Amino acid sequence: MTTTRQGLFAIMHSDSTDRAVIVTPDDPRYPDLTSGTNQRFVGKPEMIRLITSTEDAVAAVRDAFAAGKRVSLRSGGHCVEDFVYNPEVEVVLDLSQLDEIAFDADRQAFMVSSGALLLNVYERLYRHWGVTIPGGICYSVGVGGHVCGGGYGMLSRTLGLTVDHLYAVEVVHVAADGEVAAVVATREPDDPHRDLWWAHTGGGGGNFGVVTRYWFRTPGRGGTDPSKLLVAPPSRVLLGQCAVPWDQLTEADFDRLVANYGAWNEANSRPGSRGAELSSILVLNHRASGPVALLSQVDAALPDAAGLLRGFLSDVFEGTALAGSPQVLDAVEELAWLQATRHVTTVIGNQPIPSVRGITKSAYLRRGFTSDQRTALYRNLTRPDTHSPGAIVMLMPFGGRINAVGSDETASAQRDSVMKMRIENWWVDPRTDDANMAWGRDIFTQLFARTGGAPVPDDSTDGCYVNYADSDMLDPRLNRSGVPWSTLYYKDNYDRLRRVKTHWDPHNFFRHRMSIEPLPPSPGGQFGASRIPS
């Protein structure tokens, strides 16, 4: 890509920028628009273009493509890697101003623009129509990247992944002849663009084009009443919140707690089972970061919901010093669903320090941890050389309705796991980057030492989550499994994703260091076909 001043001048003075919002390095807004949540990555683009409509997105892509500029995309700014802000990016297309949430009567679906934040989506959908999408627990995540990576949250065990309710997606792309256009792709079987919809059900962001809008309607729903076209959350939930200080846990207690949690989820993840009605998060803070905490939630209207929750808490703490303790069993309150969601997303799913730097890793687990893995967890979570306030391992149950969908029905291939793990470390001082990144790498490598430092798809693990992208999986020194990163994230769906990429982004204009690779040109120089075979 060229970086000439003439190219930048051409973009800023093209006909399409008369009303465009463009921020350049001499603008006081520039520092606020050149980094996201992870301050390890700060960009130096020639400009940030704030997208205000689909037409604006088309014009912005057309200008950047014509000028030969390398672009990146941002909606909520929560990308954990350098996909948005890195030295090669010359133009950032910022979609944060696209935040409309509305019912589209023509498509009989709920339209959500890419820049809308999750908590705003939950509040708008529920307060106006009594419906929701089963999305994540961090309130300020933008739907743009969250949805196309699959989307997962506290309601997913009962309602499925976010993309299980995705009806349509609008994408601005660059065709083989260089034409830039917006296309709407739906899940309708006869839609000639259905392959593009499928790719956005787990293919990840920044791969095929600029997502400007999503539409949601639960499969099988029909009619004209909006309140019947998308799933509804519980009216009220029982929310359990138990925090155990480290000085109340021996190593044996910790081992039993983690073993119990894994065993419970192994036994209670079958679609339609009573246990799958309950969701939870086991937060294993490093000793320097905070207590071991267990968050749990269940629909208060279920028959004997209190008994289900109490049984879960009893099972998880059985055999520990806290078994039967009121500290565990009585830390439950009944709340309105939106009230509980607001609490979980703004208190538990929030990063309170604005200048943090971070590393994130993930794994899908088909069974609980072995004794050796639990020992590795304990050893790293109690290491005296780690002082970061944000060193955490989180275990979240999978299964339920998630696992009722086939691995190739959407691009989200991991459909038979019982838990999802997220390892993260957050810190402030850049001088401690190496030490803090080493902590995350050490614990991950030790957990999956048997398979070369990566959670390869086998009987115990099932790869990684694309929304928690980890560029270490590209490095053969860290990923010694022999399994390529693309298999870890996409499994058998990767070949189909490559075909979609080749058809819809044949110039590889939208790319980052872990983006889907297009297929090489055919001998005749043609890119793809009018429809991509599944």
C-alpha positions in Angstrom: 0.0 0.0 0.0 1.2 3.5 -0.7 1.8 6.1 2.0 2.2 9.1 -0.3 0.9 12.5 0.8 -0.9 12.6 -2.6 -2.9 9.5 -1.6 -4.0 11.1 1.7 -4.8 14.4 -0.1 -6.9 12.5 -2.6 -8.9 10.9 0.1 -9.5 14.1 2.1 -10.5 16.1 -0.9 -12.6 13.5 -2.8 -16.2 14.3 -3.6 -17.3 11.7 -1.0 -15.7 13.4 1.9 -17.7 16.7 1.8 -19.6 15.7 4.9 -17.3 13.0 6.2 -15.8 13.1 9.7 -12.1 12.8 9.4 -9.5 13.1 12.2 -5.8 13.6 11.4 -2.8 13.8 13.6 -3.1 17.5 14.2 -6.6 17.2 15.5 -7.0 17.2 19.4 -9.3 14.2 19.1 -6.5 12.1 17.5 -5.1 10.5 20.7 -8.5 9.3 21.8 -9.1 7.6 18.5 -5.8 5.7 18.0 -6.0 3.1 20.7 -8.6 0.7 22.2 -9.0 -1.0 25.5 -5.6 -2.7 25.2 -3.0 0.1 25.5 -0.2 -2.2 24.3 -1.3 -1.2 20.8 -1.3 2.5 19.8 -1.6 3.3 16.1 -0.3 6.2 14.1 -2.7 6.2 11.1 -2.8 9.1 8.6 -6.4 9.5 9.4 -9.4 8.1 11.3 -12.6 8.3 9.4 -15.7 8.1 11.6 -18.4 6.3 9.7 -21.9 7.7 10.0 -23.9 5.6 7.5 -23.7 2.7 5.1 -23.2 5.2 2.3 -20.4 6.8 4.2 -18.8 3.4 4.7 -19.0 2.7 0.9 -17.4 6.0 0.2 -14.7 5.5 2.7 -13.7 2.1 1.4 -13.8 3.3 -2.2 -11.5 6.2 -1.3 -9.1 4.1 0.6 -9.0 1.4 -2.0 -8.4 3.8 -4.8 -5.6 5.5 -2.9 -4.0 2.2 -2.0 -4.4 2.7 1.7 -4.2 -0.1 4.3 -7.3 0.1 6.5 -8.5 -1.4 9.8 -11.9 -1.5 11.4 -13.1 -0.5 14.9 -16.5 -0.6 16.5 -16.1 -0.9 20.3 -12.4 -0.9 20.6 -12.1 -4.2 22.5 -9.8 -6.1 20.1 -7.2 -7.8 22.3 -4.6 -8.0 19.5 -3.1 -5.4 17.2 -5.6 -5.9 14.4 -6.9 -2.4 14.5 -3.9 -0.4 15.7 -0.5 -1.3 14.2 2.2 0.5 12.1 0.9 -0.8 8.8 -2.6 0.8 9.2 -2.9 4.1 7.4 -6.7 4.6 7.7 -8.9 3.5 10.6 -12.6 3.2 9.8 -14.3 3.9 13.1 -17.9 2.6 13.3 -18.6 3.7 16.9 -21.1 6.4 15.7 -23.2 3.7 14.0 -25.3 2.9 17.1 -28.9 2.7 15.9 -31.1 -0.1 17.3 -34.6 -0.5 15.8 -37.2 -2.9 14.5 -37.2 -3.3 10.8 -40.7 -4.1 9.7 -39.7 -4.9 6.1 -37.3 -7.7 7.2 -39.4 -8.5 10.3 -36.1 -8.4 12.3 -34.3 -6.2 14.8 -31.6 -4.1 13.2 -28.5 -3.3 15.3 -25.7 -1.1 13.8 -22.1 -2.2 14.3 -21.2 0.6 16.8 -23.9 -0.2 19.3 -22.6 -1.3 22.7 -23.9 -4.5 24.2 -25.5 -2.9 27.3 -27.3 -0.4 25.1 -28.5 -3.2 22.9 -29.8 -5.2 25.9 -31.6 -2.2 27.3 -33.2 -1.0 24.1 -34.4 -4.5 23.0 -35.8 -5.4 26.3 -37.4 -2.1 27.3 -39.1 -1.6 24.0 -40.0 -5.1 22.9 -39.2 -7.5 25.8 -36.6 -9.4 23.8 -32.8 -9.8 23.8 -29.8 -11.4 22.2 -27.6 -13.8 24.2 -24.5 -11.7 24.1 -21.4 -11.0 26.3 -20.9 -9.7 29.8 -18.8 -6.6 29.1 -21.1 -3.7 28.7 -18.9 -1.6 26.4 -18.1 -4.2 23.7 -19.3 -3.1 20.3 -21.5 -5.6 18.4 -19.5 -5.2 15.2 -16.8 -7.6 16.2 -18.6 -9.4 19.0 -21.3 -10.9 16.8 -19.2 -12.0 13.8 -17.0 -13.9 16.2 -19.9 -15.9 17.5 -21.0 -14.0 20.6 -21.5 -15.7 24.0 -22.8 -14.8 27.4 -24.8 -15.7 30.5 -27.9 -16.6 28.5 -26.2 -18.7 25.9 -26.7 -22.1 27.7 -30.4 -21.6 27.4 -30.7 -19.5 24.2 -27.6 -20.3 22.2 -24.8 -18.2 20.8 -25.6 -14.7 19.6 -25.2 -15.8 15.9 -27.8 -18.5 16.4 -30.3 -15.6 16.1 -28.6 -13.7 13.3 -30.9 -13.3 10.4 -28.9 -10.9 8.1 -25.7 -8.8 7.9 -24.9 -5.8 5.7 -21.3 -5.8 4.5 -19.3 -3.2 2.4 -16.9 -5.1 0.3 -14.5 -4.7 -2.7 -15.3 -6.9 -5.7 -12.8 -8.4 -8.1 -13.2 -5.5 -10.5 -12.5 -3.0 -7.8 -16.1 -1.9 -7.4 -17.2 -1.1 -3.8 -20.7 -1.9 -2.7 -22.9 -2.8 0.3 -24.6 -6.1 0.2 -27.2 -7.6 2.6 -26.7 -11.4 3.1 -29.4 -13.4 4.9 -29.7 -17.0 6.2 -32.5 -17.7 3.8 -31.7 -20.9 1.9 -32.2 -19.3 -1.5 -30.2 -16.2 -0.8 -27.4 -16.1 -3.4 -25.3 -14.3 -0.7 -26.0 -16.8 2.1 -22.3 -17.8 2.2 -21.4 -14.2 3.4 -24.0 -14.5 6.1 -22.6 -17.8 7.2 -19.0 -16.4 7.3 -20.2 -13.8 9.8 -21.5 -16.4 12.2 -18.1 -17.1 13.7 -15.5 -16.1 11.1 -14.4 -13.1 13.1 -14.0 -9.4 12.3 -11.8 -7.6 9.7 -11.9 -10.5 7.2 -14.5 -9.9 4.5 -15.5 -6.2 4.6 -17.0 -3.6 6.8 -20.1 -4.8 8.7 -22.4 -1.8 9.1 -25.6 -3.5 10.3 -26.9 -6.8 11.7 -30.5 -8.0 11.8 -31.7 -10.5 14.4 -34.7 -12.9 14.3 -34.8 -16.2 16.1 -35.1 -19.2 13.6 -38.7 -20.5 13.3 -40.3 -17.3 14.5 -42.8 -15.5 12.3 -45.7 -13.0 12.3 -45.8 -9.3 12.7 -45.5 -8.9 16.5 -41.9 -7.8 17.2 -42.1 -9.3 20.7 -42.5 -12.8 19.2 -39.7 -12.6 16.7 -36.7 -12.8 19.0 -36.0 -14.7 22.2 -37.0 -13.2 25.6 -34.8 -13.3 28.7 -36.2 -14.4 32.1 -38.3 -11.7 33.9 -36.3 -12.3 37.1 -33.2 -14.3 37.9 -31.5 -15.7 41.0 -28.0 -14.3 41.1 -25.4 -16.0 43.2 -22.2 -14.1 44.1 -19.7 -15.9 46.3 -16.1 -14.6 46.9 -13.6 -16.7 48.8 -10.4 -15.0 50.0 -7.2 -16.9 49.3 -6.4 -17.3 53.0 -9.6 -19.5 53.3 -8.3 -21.9 50.6 -5.7 -24.5 51.0 -4.2 -26.1 47.9 -6.3 -29.1 48.5 -9.4 -26.9 48.7 -8.5 -25.2 45.5 -7.9 -28.5 43.7 -11.2 -29.9 44.8 -13.1 -26.7 43.9 -11.8 -26.6 40.3 -12.2 -30.4 40.0 -15.8 -30.2 41.2 -16.6 -27.3 38.8 -15.3 -29.2 35.9 -17.2 -32.4 36.8 -20.5 -30.5 37.3 -20.2 -29.0 33.9 -19.3 -32.3 32.3 -22.5 -33.8 33.8 -24.8 -30.8 33.1 -24.1 -29.6 29.6 -26.4 -31.7 27.5 -29.0 -29.7 25.5 -32.4 -29.7 27.3 -31.0 -31.0 30.6 -32.1 -29.3 33.8 -28.5 -28.3 34.7 -28.1 -26.5 31.4 -30.6 -24.0 32.6 -27.9 -22.6 35.0 -25.0 -20.5 33.9 -21.9 -19.4 35.9 -18.4 -18.0 35.8 -15.6 -19.3 38.1 -13.2 -16.4 38.4 -9.8 -17.6 39.6 -7.9 -14.4 40.4 -4.3 -14.5 41.1 -3.6 -14.2 44.8 -2.4 -10.6 44.2 -5.4 -9.7 42.2 -8.3 -10.7 44.4 -10.4 -13.6 45.7 -11.6 -16.7 44.0 -15.2 -15.9 43.0 -18.2 -17.8 41.7 -21.0 -16.0 39.8 -24.1 -18.1 39.0 -27.5 -17.3 37.4 -30.7 -19.1 36.8 -34.2 -18.1 35.8 -36.2 -17.5 39.0 -39.4 -18.8 37.4 -38.0 -22.4 36.8 -39.6 -25.0 39.1 -37.4 -25.1 42.2 -34.9 -22.7 40.8 -33.5 -22.1 44.3 -33.0 -25.8 44.7 -31.1 -26.0 41.4 -28.8 -23.1 42.3 -28.3 -24.4 45.9 -27.5 -27.9 44.5 -24.9 -26.4 42.1 -23.2 -24.4 44.9 -23.2 -27.5 47.2 -21.7 -29.7 44.5 -19.0 -27.2 43.5 -17.8 -26.7 47.1 -18.2 -30.3 48.3 -15.1 -31.5 50.0 -13.7 -28.1 50.7 -13.5 -26.1 53.9 -16.5 -24.0 52.7 -18.8 -27.0 52.1 -22.3 -26.1 53.4 -21.1 -22.6 54.5 -23.6 -19.7 54.5 -20.9 -17.8 52.8 -21.5 -20.0 49.8 -25.1 -21.0 50.0 -26.7 -17.8 51.2 -24.9 -15.4 48.8 -28.0 -15.4 46.5 -30.5 -12.6 45.6 -33.4 -12.4 43.3 -33.2 -9.5 40.8 -35.0 -8.3 37.7 -33.1 -9.7 34.7 -32.1 -6.3 33.3 -31.0 -5.2 36.8 -28.8 -8.3 37.1 -27.5 -7.9 33.6 -26.5 -4.3 34.3 -24.7 -5.3 37.4 -22.9 -8.2 35.8 -21.8 -6.2 32.7 -20.8 -3.0 34.5 -19.2 -4.4 37.7 -18.0 -7.9 36.9 -17.5 -7.5 33.1 -15.8 -4.1 33.3 -12.1 -3.0 33.2 -11.9 -0.1 35.8 -8.5 1.1 34.8 -8.4 3.1 31.5 -4.7 2.8 30.7 -4.3 -1.0 30.9 -2.1 -3.2 28.8 -3.1 -6.8 28.4 -2.6 -10.3 27.1 -5.5 -12.8 26.5 -5.7 -16.5 25.8 -8.5 -18.9 25.4 -9.5 -22.6 25.2 -12.6 -24.7 24.7 -12.7 -27.6 27.1 -14.4 -30.9 26.4 -13.8 -32.0 30.0 -12.5 -30.7 33.3 -8.9 -30.2 34.1 -6.6 -33.1 35.1 -4.8 -33.2 38.4 -1.6 -32.0 36.7 -3.5 -29.1 35.1 -5.1 -28.1 38.4 -1.6 -28.1 40.0 -0.3 -25.8 37.3 -3.3 -23.5 37.9 -2.6 -23.3 41.6 1.1 -22.8 41.2 0.7 -19.9 38.7 -2.1 -18.3 40.6 -0.1 -18.2 43.8 3.3 -17.2 42.3 5.0 -14.6 44.5 6.7 -12.9 41.5 3.4 -11.8 40.0 1.9 -8.5 41.3 -0.4 -7.6 38.5 -3.9 -6.5 39.6 -5.4 -8.2 36.6 -4.0 -11.7 36.4 -7.1 -14.0 36.1 -8.3 -17.3 34.8 -12.0 -17.5 34.1 -13.9 -20.7 33.5 -17.4 -20.4 31.9 -19.8 -23.3 31.2 -20.6 -24.0 27.6 -23.1 -26.6 26.3 -26.9 -26.4 26.6 -28.5 -24.8 23.5 -25.1 -23.9 22.1 -24.3 -27.6 21.6 -27.7 -28.3 19.9 -26.3 -26.7 16.7 -24.1 -28.5 14.3 -20.4 -27.6 13.9 -20.9 -26.5 10.3 -24.3 -24.9 10.5 -22.5 -21.7 11.5 -18.9 -20.7 11.3 -18.6 -21.2 15.1 -17.3 -24.8 14.9 -16.9 -25.5 18.6 -20.3 -27.1 19.5 -19.6 -29.9 21.9 -17.5 -28.3 24.7 -18.5 -28.2 28.3 -16.5 -25.1 29.3 -14.7 -22.1 27.8 -11.6 -20.8 29.5 -10.2 -17.3 29.3 -6.8 -16.4 30.7 -6.0 -12.7 30.9 -3.5 -10.4 32.5 -3.9 -6.6 32.7 -1.3 -4.1 33.9 -0.4 -0.5 33.5 3.4 0.0 33.5 4.9 -0.8 30.0 8.2 -1.6 31.7 6.6 -4.7 33.1 5.3 -5.9 29.7 7.7 -8.9 29.4 7.0 -10.2 32.9 3.3 -9.9 32.7 3.1 -11.5 29.3 5.3 -14.3 30.5 2.8 -15.1 33.3 0.0 -15.6 30.7 2.2 -17.6 28.5 3.6 -19.7 31.3 0.2 -20.8 32.6 -1.2 -21.5 29.2 1.9 -23.5 28.1 1.8 -25.6 31.3 -1.9 -26.3 31.1 -1.5 -27.7 27.6 2.0 -29.1 27.9 0.7 -32.5 26.7 -0.3 -31.1 23.4 2.6 -28.7 22.7 1.3 -25.7 24.5 -2.0 -25.3 22.6 -5.5 -26.7 23.2 -5.7 -28.8 20.1 -9.0 -30.3 19.0 -9.0 -33.8 20.7 -11.0 -35.6 23.4 -10.1 -33.0 26.1 -9.9 -29.6 24.3 -11.3 -28.1 21.1 -9.2 -25.1 20.1 -9.5 -21.4 20.8 -12.2 -18.6 20.6 -11.7 -16.2 17.7 -12.9 -13.2 19.8 -10.1 -13.8 22.2 -7.5 -13.9 19.4 -4.0 -14.8 20.5 -1.1 -14.2 18.0 1.1 -16.5 20.1 -0.7 -19.3 18.3 1.2 -18.2 15.1 4.6 -18.7 16.8 6.0 -22.2 16.5 8.1 -21.5 19.6 4.9 -21.1 21.7 2.5 -23.3 19.7 4.6 -26.5 19.4 1.5 -28.7 18.7 2.0 -28.8 15.0 -1.6 -27.8 14.6 -2.0 -24.5 12.7 -3.7 -21.5 14.3 -6.5 -21.7 11.7 -7.4 -25.2 12.9 -7.4 -24.1 16.5 -9.9 -21.3 15.8 -12.0 -22.6 12.9 -11.4 -26.4 12.7 -12.9 -27.9 9.6 -14.7 -24.7 8.7 -11.5 -22.9 7.6 -11.5 -24.2 4.0 -15.1 -22.9 3.5 -14.2 -19.6 5.1 -11.2 -19.3 2.7 -13.6 -19.8 -0.3 -15.9 -17.1 1.1 -12.9 -14.8 1.6 -11.7 -15.3 -2.0 -15.1 -14.5 -3.4 -16.0 -11.5 -1.3 -12.5 -10.0 -0.7 -10.4 -11.2 -3.6 -7.9 -8.4 -3.2 -7.4 -9.3 0.4 -8.0 -5.6 1.2 -9.4 -6.4 4.6 -6.7 -8.2 6.6 -4.7 -8.4 9.8 -2.1 -10.8 11.1 -4.6 -13.5 11.9 -7.1 -12.9 9.1 -8.5 -15.6 6.9 -6.3 -16.2 3.9 -7.8 -16.1 0.4 -7.2 -19.0 -1.9 -4.5 -18.5 -4.6 -5.9 -17.4 -8.0 -7.0 -20.1 -10.4 -4.9 -20.7 -13.5 -7.3 -18.4 -15.4 -6.9 -15.7 -12.9 -10.5 -15.9 -11.7 -11.5 -15.3 -8.1 -14.3 -17.6 -6.8 -17.7 -18.2 -8.3 -21.1 -16.6 -8.0 -22.0 -18.9 -5.2 -19.7 -20.6 -2.8 -20.3 -24.3 -2.3 -20.7 -25.3 1.3 
